[in-house]
Amino acid sequence: MAARRTGAGQLAADDVEQQRQQFIRAEQGRNNDLTTQQRRLILSDRHYCDPRYLSDVANLAQVVTLECVRAMAAKLLNPANRVLLLSLPREGAETADSATDGDVTL
């Protein structure tokens, strides 16, 4: 799903709410899956030595807010972490411009 922008590349509250609702629906399916519950119980035991993750995950969707998403995006999308990748075709490789049938062989 393409996110609507409010300008300057910022997500709208509607975008976050739609994704939160999608997460809730997906989580309802996972709650009914015994294999998922078993995996979560095992991971909870490994990390906490108790089953707390099974109850904590029930409240996870409540913390997905516009403010929290923006704060996390600011941490993850730090301009100082940008990387530029230049990729050139190998010598003798066929490019899309030179392919006669539209297939590209690299």
N, C-alpha and C positions, 0 to 999 in steps of 0.2 A: 504494500500500500504506500503510495506516495504521500509524504507529509505536506500539508499546506503550510505555507510560510506567512508570518505576519509582517515580514520585512526584515531586512538585514540578517536573514538566515535563522531567525528564531522560531522555535516551535510554538504553536498556539496551545492553549489549555485543552481545546477540543482534541488535538492530536494525542496528547498525553492520556486523556480520558479514554479515547478509543483503544489505545494500546493497553491500558490498564484493564479495560473490560475484556479484551482479547486474552490477556494473561489470566484473568479470573476464570474464563471459560476453559482455557487449557488446563488450569490447575484443578478444576473440578473433574476433568477427565483423568488426570494423574492421581487424584485422590481415590478414584475407583479402581485403579490399577494396582493389584497386589504386588507385582514385581517392583514397581516404582516405590511403593511403601516399604518393601523389604530393603531395597537399596538405600533409601533414606534412613531407615532405622540403623543399618550397618554403618553408614557414614556418621550418623549422630553418635553412635557408640564409640567409634574410633576417635572422633574429635572431642566429644564432651563426656564420654563414659556414662551417658544417660540418653533417654529418647527425646530430649527437649526440642530438637529440630522439627519433629513431627507436629508439635503444637505451635512452634514459632512460625513455621511456614504458612500457617493458616492466616496470619496477620500481615504477611508480606505485601500483599496488594495495597494495603492501607498506606504504606509509606511511599508509594509511587505517586508523586505529586509533581506538578510543573516545576516547583522550586527545587525539588530533589533532582529531577532530571537535568535541569539547567546547571545545578551545582556539579553533578557528575560529569556532564558534557564539558564544563570548563576545565575539569581536571584531565579528562581524557583527550580533549581536542586542543591541547596546548600548542600554539603556533611554533614554539621552540622545538617541538617534537616532529616537525615535518621532515619528510624525506623525499628527494627527487630521484626518480628512476628513469634513466634514459635507456631505451632498448632499440638497437639497430638490427636490421635483418642480417643474417649471415651472408657471406659472400656466395653468390650463385643461387641463393634461395629465391624462390618465386614469390613475388608480392602480389597483393590484391590488384594493383594497377596493371601488372604484367600477365596475370592469369587470364586465360581465354574463356574458361568455363566458370569462373567465379570461385573455384576451390583454391585455397592457398596451401602450399606445401612448404613447411619450414623445417 
